[in-house]
């Protein structure tokens, strides 16, 4: 009888080409699949709560897999962490209900984007944030972030070639935290789902507001336009973290 295993992962996405398996390229899903195959000899599909971008990170990614293996959970976790690259770690593993699916059962996902608003970027930080040395208006950025709260069509903030049934998503939280002592800006957003590059495109647009290239009201107009070219540039992936998934 199959066991449905629920795994919570943490990873540094710097050296990976995103979550999804790609031929001849290192990916998170590919690394997990290879490790599991070595442990169980099974060729399994690992379901993730979402597909993080190439270069993006996760503080808590959730995935699940169906296996015939009877290996005790503690041993399974130990074996996986011994086989995975050091930049991927299984934090927790447990048996889930047979019908649990990490993607389809997810209710809310929380993403965080980190920006360093300083002249120089420390060498041990540059992999995990977007260095943006230009002056920014924090007040207008905070106001702009509030405009995306609620249920909207986010066509303006996803890749123009994104093919999904609906681009309507419900954002339940969207706010900035400004640490002026460390010159660190963090954008936190929680929603029932995200489109491809949605968070990074929102951040790129909010930075344009902070620079004064766009007004706060422009964000509302951009959202209603449903046109990607009206929004700001896509912020780099390295500042993006999947923080948690709520079920």
N, C-alpha and C positions, 0 to 999 in steps of 0.2 A: 504494500500500500504506500502511496506517495505521502511524503511529509512536505508541508508547505513551510519553508523557512523564511523568516523575516529578518533581514540584516540591516543594521544601521552602520553607515560608512562615514569616514572622514577622508578627504583627499586634497592634495595639492595638485591642481590641474595644469601646472606650468608646462610639463613635458608631455602632455597628452592632447590628442586631437579630439577632445570632447568625450562625451559619454558613449555614444553609439559605436558599435563595431564598424570598422572600416578596413578594407583589405590592405595589408602590409603597413598599417599605421598603428601606433600605440594608442589605445583608448581605455577608458575605465571599464566599460562593459567587457571588452576583449580580455583585459587582465583578469577580471573576476572569472570569466568563463574558462580561461586556461587553468587557473588555480583550482577551480572546482573539478575540472576534468581530471586533473592529476590526483585529486583526493578520492573521487568517486568512480572514475573511468566513464562517467556518463557525459553525454553531450547535451547540456542543459541550456535553456534560455533564461537569462537573468532579466527580470523586469525592473526598471527603475521608476521612481516617482516622477521623473522628468529627465530631459536630455540637457545636461549642462553643456555650455559652449566650450570650444577648444580654448584652453588657457584659464577657464573659470574654475573655482574651487568649491568645496562643500565642507561645512562644519558638521552637517548631519544630512546625508542622503539616505533614503530608505529604498530598499529593493527586496524582491522576493523571488524564490525559485522553488520548483517542485522536484523532489529527489526521492529515490528509492533507498538511499543510504540510511543506515541505522546508526551511524557514528554519533556518539554523544555530542551534544551541542558545544560543550567546553573544548572538546578535542577538535571539533570541526573549526571553531574559531581560531584555535591555536595553529592548526595546520594552514588555514588560509593566510593568517598573518605571517607565517614563515615562508610562504610561497609568493605572496604579493610583493610588488615593489615597495620600498619603504615610504613612498609618498601616498600609499593607500593603506588604510587600516580599517578592520572590522571592529567597531566599538562594542556592538552587542549583536547577539543572535538568539532567536527564539522561535518556537513553533507557533505558527499562526493558523487561524481557521482555514479550512480547505478552500473556501471561496475568496480569501483575502487577495487583493491585487494592489500592489504598491502605487500604481498610477491611477487606476480607475476609482479607488476608494479614497484617494487624497481629497480632503476638504479645503484646506488652506495651505499655501506655501509661503514661506518668508524668505525674501532675498535681501541681502545687504550689499551696498556698493560703497567702497572706500576711496576717498580722494585726499591727497596731500596737497594743501594749498600753501606751499612754501617755495622759497627760491631754489633750495637744493633738496634732493631726495636721498636719504641714507641708503647705502648700498645693500643693507639687509632688509629693506622695506620694498624696494621697487618691484618685486615680483607679486606683491599682494595689494597693490593700490595703483590708482591713476595719479601720476604726478601732474598737477595743474598749477603752474606758478603765477598765473595772471590774477589780478585783483578781482574779487567777487563780492556781490551784494547778497549777503546771507538772507536778509529779510525778504527780498523778492523771490529768491529760490524757494524759501519755505512757503510763500503764498502760492507759487506756481504748483508745488507738489500737492496742495490741497485740491486743485482743480481736477485731478484724475480720480478722486475718491468716488465710489459708487459704480454703477453698471454702465459701461460705455462700449462702443465699437472702437477698438484700438488699432484700426487699420493704419493710422498715421504713425504708429510706433512699433510696427513690425516690418520685417523684410517684405518688399513689394511682391516677391514671388512665393510668399507663404500660402500654402494650400491647406486650408482647414474648413470644416463645415461652417463654423461661425467665428468671427473675430471679436465677439462680445465677451468681455470678462468683467468680473466684479472685484474692485479694489476696496478692501476693508480698512487698510491703513497705508498712509503715504506721508512720510515726514523725514526731515533732516535733523541730525544732531551735529552741532558745531563745537569742536573742542579747540578753542582758540589758543590754549596753552601749547598744544602739540601741533597746531595748524592742520588738524585732521577733521575731515567732513565725512559723515556717514549717512547715506540715504537708505532708509528701511521701507520696504513695501511688502504688503501681504495681500494676496488675492486668491481667488478660487482656481486660478490658472494663469499661465503666461504664454504669450506668443513668442515666436523666434526673435531673439534680440530685443524683446520689449523693454526689459529693465534698462539695458544699455542705451537704447534709443531715448528713453525717458530721461536718463541722466545726461546724455548729450544735449538734450533740449533744455533741461534745467540749467546747465552750465552756460548756455547761450543767454538765458535770462539773467543769470548772475553777472555776466559780462556786460549786459545792457544791449546786446544785439537783438534780443527779443523782449517784448514786454510781458508782464504777467497775463494780461488779457489775450495776448497772442497765443498762449498755450490753450486757452479755451477754444479759440478759433481753429487752431491746428487740429485739436481733437475732433471737432465737428467736421472738418474737411475730409477726413478719412483718406488723406493723401500723404504717403510717406515723404515725398520730396519737400513738404512744407515744414517738417520737423527738423530738429538739429541732427548733428552727426552721431554715429554710433560710438559710444565710449568704449575704450579697450576692455577686453574680457578679464584681464588680470585683476581688476578691482572688484570683481563680482564673486559673491559667496552665497551659496544656498545655505541658509541658517537652520531651518527646520521645516518639517512637514507635519501637518496636523490631520488626524484621521477621526 
